[in-house]
Amino acid sequence: MITETRITWRNGFRLNNRPVMAADIRPIFEERRTAAIWEHYEQLKAELRAENLDADAYQAACLRIADALGI
């Protein structure tokens, strides 16, 4: 789950109004990027479910989506 954090750039990176190094916020950006990819994957799977595909076609489509997203 993504926690509420505020990252700003004001003469350097700031995390919740405290100065931090880029290395301190890199994991936060990576978590957000990963969460966005998985959210997109789940959204595309939901669209596939609406198409009422058989099990083999659904599995193949999910694998193609995962490959395209790099997961």
Phi and psi restraints in degrees (range 20) as a CNS / XPLOR table:
assign (resid 1 and name C) (resid 2 and name N)
       (resid 2 and name CA) (resid 2 and name C) 1.0 -82.7 20.0 2
assign (resid 2 and name N) (resid 2 and name CA)
       (resid 2 and name C) (resid 3 and name N) 1.0 127.8 20.0 2
assign (resid 2 and name C) (resid 3 and name N)
       (resid 3 and name CA) (resid 3 and name C) 1.0 -88.4 20.0 2
assign (resid 3 and name N) (resid 3 and name CA)
       (resid 3 and name C) (resid 4 and name N) 1.0 157.1 20.0 2
assign (resid 3 and name C) (resid 4 and name N)
       (resid 4 and name CA) (resid 4 and name C) 1.0 -75.7 20.0 2
assign (resid 4 and name N) (resid 4 and name CA)
       (resid 4 and name C) (resid 5 and name N) 1.0 111.6 20.0 2
assign (resid 4 and name C) (resid 5 and name N)
       (resid 5 and name CA) (resid 5 and name C) 1.0 -135.3 20.0 2
assign (resid 5 and name N) (resid 5 and name CA)
       (resid 5 and name C) (resid 6 and name N) 1.0 149.1 20.0 2
assign (resid 5 and name C) (resid 6 and name N)
       (resid 6 and name CA) (resid 6 and name C) 1.0 -118.3 20.0 2
assign (resid 6 and name N) (resid 6 and name CA)
       (resid 6 and name C) (resid 7 and name N) 1.0 115.7 20.0 2
assign (resid 6 and name C) (resid 7 and name N)
       (resid 7 and name CA) (resid 7 and name C) 1.0 -110.9 20.0 2
assign (resid 7 and name N) (resid 7 and name CA)
       (resid 7 and name C) (resid 8 and name N) 1.0 127.1 20.0 2
assign (resid 7 and name C) (resid 8 and name N)
       (resid 8 and name CA) (resid 8 and name C) 1.0 -132.2 20.0 2
assign (resid 8 and name N) (resid 8 and name CA)
       (resid 8 and name C) (resid 9 and name N) 1.0 166.3 20.0 2
assign (resid 8 and name C) (resid 9 and name N)
       (resid 9 and name CA) (resid 9 and name C) 1.0 -121.2 20.0 2
assign (resid 9 and name N) (resid 9 and name CA)
       (resid 9 and name C) (resid 10 and name N) 1.0 110.1 20.0 2
assign (resid 9 and name C) (resid 10 and name N)
       (resid 10 and name CA) (resid 10 and name C) 1.0 -142.8 20.0 2
assign (resid 10 and name N) (resid 10 and name CA)
       (resid 10 and name C) (resid 11 and name N) 1.0 89.9 20.0 2
assign (resid 10 and name C) (resid 11 and name N)
       (resid 11 and name CA) (resid 11 and name C) 1.0 56.1 20.0 2
assign (resid 11 and name N) (resid 11 and name CA)
       (resid 11 and name C) (resid 12 and name N) 1.0 39.3 20.0 2
assign (resid 11 and name C) (resid 12 and name N)
       (resid 12 and name CA) (resid 12 and name C) 1.0 128.5 20.0 2
assign (resid 12 and name N) (resid 12 and name CA)
       (resid 12 and name C) (resid 13 and name N) 1.0 164.1 20.0 2
assign (resid 12 and name C) (resid 13 and name N)
       (resid 13 and name CA) (resid 13 and name C) 1.0 -71.3 20.0 2
assign (resid 13 and name N) (resid 13 and name CA)
       (resid 13 and name C) (resid 14 and name N) 1.0 142.7 20.0 2
assign (resid 13 and name C) (resid 14 and name N)
       (resid 14 and name CA) (resid 14 and name C) 1.0 -131.9 20.0 2
assign (resid 14 and name N) (resid 14 and name CA)
       (resid 14 and name C) (resid 15 and name N) 1.0 136.0 20.0 2
assign (resid 14 and name C) (resid 15 and name N)
       (resid 15 and name CA) (resid 15 and name C) 1.0 -119.0 20.0 2
assign (resid 15 and name N) (resid 15 and name CA)
       (resid 15 and name C) (resid 16 and name N) 1.0 114.5 20.0 2
assign (resid 15 and name C) (resid 16 and name N)
       (resid 16 and name CA) (resid 16 and name C) 1.0 52.1 20.0 2
assign (resid 16 and name N) (resid 16 and name CA)
       (resid 16 and name C) (resid 17 and name N) 1.0 45.9 20.0 2
assign (resid 16 and name C) (resid 17 and name N)
       (resid 17 and name CA) (resid 17 and name C) 1.0 67.8 20.0 2
assign (resid 17 and name N) (resid 17 and name CA)
       (resid 17 and name C) (resid 18 and name N) 1.0 16.6 20.0 2
assign (resid 17 and name C) (resid 18 and name N)
       (resid 18 and name CA) (resid 18 and name C) 1.0 -116.7 20.0 2
assign (resid 18 and name N) (resid 18 and name CA)
       (resid 18 and name C) (resid 19 and name N) 1.0 136.5 20.0 2
assign (resid 18 and name C) (resid 19 and name N)
       (resid 19 and name CA) (resid 19 and name C) 1.0 -63.6 20.0 2
assign (resid 19 and name N) (resid 19 and name CA)
       (resid 19 and name C) (resid 20 and name N) 1.0 136.0 20.0 2
assign (resid 19 and name C) (resid 20 and name N)
       (resid 20 and name CA) (resid 20 and name C) 1.0 -140.7 20.0 2
assign (resid 20 and name N) (resid 20 and name CA)
       (resid 20 and name C) (resid 21 and name N) 1.0 164.1 20.0 2
assign (resid 20 and name C) (resid 21 and name N)
       (resid 21 and name CA) (resid 21 and name C) 1.0 -86.4 20.0 2
assign (resid 21 and name N) (resid 21 and name CA)
       (resid 21 and name C) (resid 22 and name N) 1.0 159.1 20.0 2
assign (resid 21 and name C) (resid 22 and name N)
       (resid 22 and name CA) (resid 22 and name C) 1.0 -57.3 20.0 2
assign (resid 22 and name N) (resid 22 and name CA)
       (resid 22 and name C) (resid 23 and name N) 1.0 -36.0 20.0 2
assign (resid 22 and name C) (resid 23 and name N)
       (resid 23 and name CA) (resid 23 and name C) 1.0 -63.4 20.0 2
assign (resid 23 and name N) (resid 23 and name CA)
       (resid 23 and name C) (resid 24 and name N) 1.0 -25.8 20.0 2
assign (resid 23 and name C) (resid 24 and name N)
       (resid 24 and name CA) (resid 24 and name C) 1.0 -74.8 20.0 2
assign (resid 24 and name N) (resid 24 and name CA)
       (resid 24 and name C) (resid 25 and name N) 1.0 -28.0 20.0 2
assign (resid 24 and name C) (resid 25 and name N)
       (resid 25 and name CA) (resid 25 and name C) 1.0 -101.4 20.0 2
assign (resid 25 and name N) (resid 25 and name CA)
       (resid 25 and name C) (resid 26 and name N) 1.0 -13.0 20.0 2
assign (resid 25 and name C) (resid 26 and name N)
       (resid 26 and name CA) (resid 26 and name C) 1.0 -54.8 20.0 2
assign (resid 26 and name N) (resid 26 and name CA)
       (resid 26 and name C) (resid 27 and name N) 1.0 -44.9 20.0 2
assign (resid 26 and name C) (resid 27 and name N)
       (resid 27 and name CA) (resid 27 and name C) 1.0 -61.5 20.0 2
assign (resid 27 and name N) (resid 27 and name CA)
       (resid 27 and name C) (resid 28 and name N) 1.0 -32.8 20.0 2
assign (resid 27 and name C) (resid 28 and name N)
       (resid 28 and name CA) (resid 28 and name C) 1.0 -66.1 20.0 2
assign (resid 28 and name N) (resid 28 and name CA)
       (resid 28 and name C) (resid 29 and name N) 1.0 -44.9 20.0 2
assign (resid 28 and name C) (resid 29 and name N)
       (resid 29 and name CA) (resid 29 and name C) 1.0 -63.1 20.0 2
assign (resid 29 and name N) (resid 29 and name CA)
       (resid 29 and name C) (resid 30 and name N) 1.0 -40.4 20.0 2
assign (resid 29 and name C) (resid 30 and name N)
       (resid 30 and name CA) (resid 30 and name C) 1.0 -64.3 20.0 2
assign (resid 30 and name N) (resid 30 and name CA)
       (resid 30 and name C) (resid 31 and name N) 1.0 -41.7 20.0 2
assign (resid 30 and name C) (resid 31 and name N)
       (resid 31 and name CA) (resid 31 and name C) 1.0 -60.9 20.0 2
assign (resid 31 and name N) (resid 31 and name CA)
       (resid 31 and name C) (resid 32 and name N) 1.0 -44.2 20.0 2
assign (resid 31 and name C) (resid 32 and name N)
       (resid 32 and name CA) (resid 32 and name C) 1.0 -64.8 20.0 2
assign (resid 32 and name N) (resid 32 and name CA)
       (resid 32 and name C) (resid 33 and name N) 1.0 -40.2 20.0 2
assign (resid 32 and name C) (resid 33 and name N)
       (resid 33 and name CA) (resid 33 and name C) 1.0 -65.5 20.0 2
assign (resid 33 and name N) (resid 33 and name CA)
       (resid 33 and name C) (resid 34 and name N) 1.0 -44.2 20.0 2
assign (resid 33 and name C) (resid 34 and name N)
       (resid 34 and name CA) (resid 34 and name C) 1.0 -63.1 20.0 2
assign (resid 34 and name N) (resid 34 and name CA)
       (resid 34 and name C) (resid 35 and name N) 1.0 -42.9 20.0 2
assign (resid 34 and name C) (resid 35 and name N)
       (resid 35 and name CA) (resid 35 and name C) 1.0 -62.8 20.0 2
assign (resid 35 and name N) (resid 35 and name CA)
       (resid 35 and name C) (resid 36 and name N) 1.0 -39.2 20.0 2
assign (resid 35 and name C) (resid 36 and name N)
       (resid 36 and name CA) (resid 36 and name C) 1.0 -65.9 20.0 2
assign (resid 36 and name N) (resid 36 and name CA)
       (resid 36 and name C) (resid 37 and name N) 1.0 -38.5 20.0 2
assign (resid 36 and name C) (resid 37 and name N)
       (resid 37 and name CA) (resid 37 and name C) 1.0 -65.0 20.0 2
assign (resid 37 and name N) (resid 37 and name CA)
       (resid 37 and name C) (resid 38 and name N) 1.0 -46.0 20.0 2
assign (resid 37 and name C) (resid 38 and name N)
       (resid 38 and name CA) (resid 38 and name C) 1.0 -66.0 20.0 2
assign (resid 38 and name N) (resid 38 and name CA)
       (resid 38 and name C) (resid 39 and name N) 1.0 -36.5 20.0 2
assign (resid 38 and name C) (resid 39 and name N)
       (resid 39 and name CA) (resid 39 and name C) 1.0 -63.3 20.0 2
assign (resid 39 and name N) (resid 39 and name CA)
       (resid 39 and name C) (resid 40 and name N) 1.0 -42.0 20.0 2
assign (resid 39 and name C) (resid 40 and name N)
       (resid 40 and name CA) (resid 40 and name C) 1.0 -64.5 20.0 2
assign (resid 40 and name N) (resid 40 and name CA)
       (resid 40 and name C) (resid 41 and name N) 1.0 -41.0 20.0 2
assign (resid 40 and name C) (resid 41 and name N)
       (resid 41 and name CA) (resid 41 and name C) 1.0 -59.3 20.0 2
assign (resid 41 and name N) (resid 41 and name CA)
       (resid 41 and name C) (resid 42 and name N) 1.0 -48.0 20.0 2
assign (resid 41 and name C) (resid 42 and name N)
       (resid 42 and name CA) (resid 42 and name C) 1.0 -64.2 20.0 2
assign (resid 42 and name N) (resid 42 and name CA)
       (resid 42 and name C) (resid 43 and name N) 1.0 -36.4 20.0 2
assign (resid 42 and name C) (resid 43 and name N)
       (resid 43 and name CA) (resid 43 and name C) 1.0 -64.6 20.0 2
assign (resid 43 and name N) (resid 43 and name CA)
       (resid 43 and name C) (resid 44 and name N) 1.0 -43.8 20.0 2
assign (resid 43 and name C) (resid 44 and name N)
       (resid 44 and name CA) (resid 44 and name C) 1.0 -66.5 20.0 2
assign (resid 44 and name N) (resid 44 and name CA)
       (resid 44 and name C) (resid 45 and name N) 1.0 -36.0 20.0 2
assign (resid 44 and name C) (resid 45 and name N)
       (resid 45 and name CA) (resid 45 and name C) 1.0 -64.2 20.0 2
assign (resid 45 and name N) (resid 45 and name CA)
       (resid 45 and name C) (resid 46 and name N) 1.0 -39.0 20.0 2
assign (resid 45 and name C) (resid 46 and name N)
       (resid 46 and name CA) (resid 46 and name C) 1.0 -63.2 20.0 2
assign (resid 46 and name N) (resid 46 and name CA)
       (resid 46 and name C) (resid 47 and name N) 1.0 -39.1 20.0 2
assign (resid 46 and name C) (resid 47 and name N)
       (resid 47 and name CA) (resid 47 and name C) 1.0 -64.4 20.0 2
assign (resid 47 and name N) (resid 47 and name CA)
       (resid 47 and name C) (resid 48 and name N) 1.0 -36.7 20.0 2
assign (resid 47 and name C) (resid 48 and name N)
       (resid 48 and name CA) (resid 48 and name C) 1.0 -65.9 20.0 2
assign (resid 48 and name N) (resid 48 and name CA)
       (resid 48 and name C) (resid 49 and name N) 1.0 -39.6 20.0 2
assign (resid 48 and name C) (resid 49 and name N)
       (resid 49 and name CA) (resid 49 and name C) 1.0 -60.3 20.0 2
assign (resid 49 and name N) (resid 49 and name CA)
       (resid 49 and name C) (resid 50 and name N) 1.0 -33.8 20.0 2
assign (resid 49 and name C) (resid 50 and name N)
       (resid 50 and name CA) (resid 50 and name C) 1.0 -68.5 20.0 2
assign (resid 50 and name N) (resid 50 and name CA)
       (resid 50 and name C) (resid 51 and name N) 1.0 -20.3 20.0 2
assign (resid 50 and name C) (resid 51 and name N)
       (resid 51 and name CA) (resid 51 and name C) 1.0 -82.7 20.0 2
assign (resid 51 and name N) (resid 51 and name CA)
       (resid 51 and name C) (resid 52 and name N) 1.0 -5.6 20.0 2
assign (resid 51 and name C) (resid 52 and name N)
       (resid 52 and name CA) (resid 52 and name C) 1.0 53.1 20.0 2
assign (resid 52 and name N) (resid 52 and name CA)
       (resid 52 and name C) (resid 53 and name N) 1.0 51.5 20.0 2
assign (resid 52 and name C) (resid 53 and name N)
       (resid 53 and name CA) (resid 53 and name C) 1.0 -77.2 20.0 2
assign (resid 53 and name N) (resid 53 and name CA)
       (resid 53 and name C) (resid 54 and name N) 1.0 156.4 20.0 2
assign (resid 53 and name C) (resid 54 and name N)
       (resid 54 and name CA) (resid 54 and name C) 1.0 -72.7 20.0 2
assign (resid 54 and name N) (resid 54 and name CA)
       (resid 54 and name C) (resid 55 and name N) 1.0 169.5 20.0 2
assign (resid 54 and name C) (resid 55 and name N)
       (resid 55 and name CA) (resid 55 and name C) 1.0 -60.1 20.0 2
assign (resid 55 and name N) (resid 55 and name CA)
       (resid 55 and name C) (resid 56 and name N) 1.0 -43.0 20.0 2
assign (resid 55 and name C) (resid 56 and name N)
       (resid 56 and name CA) (resid 56 and name C) 1.0 -66.7 20.0 2
assign (resid 56 and name N) (resid 56 and name CA)
       (resid 56 and name C) (resid 57 and name N) 1.0 -42.8 20.0 2
assign (resid 56 and name C) (resid 57 and name N)
       (resid 57 and name CA) (resid 57 and name C) 1.0 -66.4 20.0 2
assign (resid 57 and name N) (resid 57 and name CA)
       (resid 57 and name C) (resid 58 and name N) 1.0 -38.9 20.0 2
assign (resid 57 and name C) (resid 58 and name N)
       (resid 58 and name CA) (resid 58 and name C) 1.0 -63.9 20.0 2
assign (resid 58 and name N) (resid 58 and name CA)
       (resid 58 and name C) (resid 59 and name N) 1.0 -44.6 20.0 2
assign (resid 58 and name C) (resid 59 and name N)
       (resid 59 and name CA) (resid 59 and name C) 1.0 -64.2 20.0 2
assign (resid 59 and name N) (resid 59 and name CA)
       (resid 59 and name C) (resid 60 and name N) 1.0 -42.8 20.0 2
assign (resid 59 and name C) (resid 60 and name N)
       (resid 60 and name CA) (resid 60 and name C) 1.0 -63.8 20.0 2
assign (resid 60 and name N) (resid 60 and name CA)
       (resid 60 and name C) (resid 61 and name N) 1.0 -40.9 20.0 2
assign (resid 60 and name C) (resid 61 and name N)
       (resid 61 and name CA) (resid 61 and name C) 1.0 -66.3 20.0 2
assign (resid 61 and name N) (resid 61 and name CA)
       (resid 61 and name C) (resid 62 and name N) 1.0 -39.9 20.0 2
assign (resid 61 and name C) (resid 62 and name N)
       (resid 62 and name CA) (resid 62 and name C) 1.0 -63.8 20.0 2
assign (resid 62 and name N) (resid 62 and name CA)
       (resid 62 and name C) (resid 63 and name N) 1.0 -39.3 20.0 2
assign (resid 62 and name C) (resid 63 and name N)
       (resid 63 and name CA) (resid 63 and name C) 1.0 -66.2 20.0 2
assign (resid 63 and name N) (resid 63 and name CA)
       (resid 63 and name C) (resid 64 and name N) 1.0 -39.1 20.0 2
assign (resid 63 and name C) (resid 64 and name N)
       (resid 64 and name CA) (resid 64 and name C) 1.0 -64.6 20.0 2
assign (resid 64 and name N) (resid 64 and name CA)
       (resid 64 and name C) (resid 65 and name N) 1.0 -40.5 20.0 2
assign (resid 64 and name C) (resid 65 and name N)
       (resid 65 and name CA) (resid 65 and name C) 1.0 -63.6 20.0 2
assign (resid 65 and name N) (resid 65 and name CA)
       (resid 65 and name C) (resid 66 and name N) 1.0 -46.1 20.0 2
assign (resid 65 and name C) (resid 66 and name N)
       (resid 66 and name CA) (resid 66 and name C) 1.0 -60.6 20.0 2
assign (resid 66 and name N) (resid 66 and name CA)
       (resid 66 and name C) (resid 67 and name N) 1.0 -42.7 20.0 2
assign (resid 66 and name C) (resid 67 and name N)
       (resid 67 and name CA) (resid 67 and name C) 1.0 -63.7 20.0 2
assign (resid 67 and name N) (resid 67 and name CA)
       (resid 67 and name C) (resid 68 and name N) 1.0 -42.7 20.0 2
assign (resid 67 and name C) (resid 68 and name N)
       (resid 68 and name CA) (resid 68 and name C) 1.0 -64.3 20.0 2
assign (resid 68 and name N) (resid 68 and name CA)
       (resid 68 and name C) (resid 69 and name N) 1.0 -35.2 20.0 2
assign (resid 68 and name C) (resid 69 and name N)
       (resid 69 and name CA) (resid 69 and name C) 1.0 -86.7 20.0 2
assign (resid 69 and name N) (resid 69 and name CA)
       (resid 69 and name C) (resid 70 and name N) 1.0 -9.0 20.0 2
assign (resid 69 and name C) (resid 70 and name N)
       (resid 70 and name CA) (resid 70 and name C) 1.0 78.2 20.0 2
assign (resid 70 and name N) (resid 70 and name CA)
       (resid 70 and name C) (resid 71 and name N) 1.0 30.1 20.0 2
